[in-house]
């Protein structure tokens, strides 16, 4: 799977803090087409959301490094959707390679 240049990243330094990453069609005027095995998949959508009680972000800027804290201990969603349905997941392990 590859990502295009029109993905969306949203950060909100609120209570709760939120980090969202979206790619694929979002119902706006921007054309976002992801690829699967180098083939256009126009219905494919990627959504990642991480929320915390306020410990994730110190401002609305992108966190550096990301994740700045242990994402496996925070409420989060990772989903991949297309016309056939959706697959929702959560991370339980992160490693640096």
HELIX and SHEET records of a PDB file:
HELIX    1   1 UNK A   71  UNK A   73  5                                   3    
SHEET    1   A 5 UNK A   8  UNK A  12  0                                        
SHEET    2   A 5 UNK A  17  UNK A  23 -1                                        
SHEET    3   A 5 UNK A  45  UNK A  52 -1                                        
SHEET    4   A 5 UNK A  76  UNK A  82 -1                                        
SHEET    5   A 5 UNK A  85  UNK A  89 -1                                        
SHEET    1   B 2 UNK A  34  UNK A  36  0                                        
SHEET    2   B 2 UNK A  39  UNK A  41 -1                                        
END                                                                             
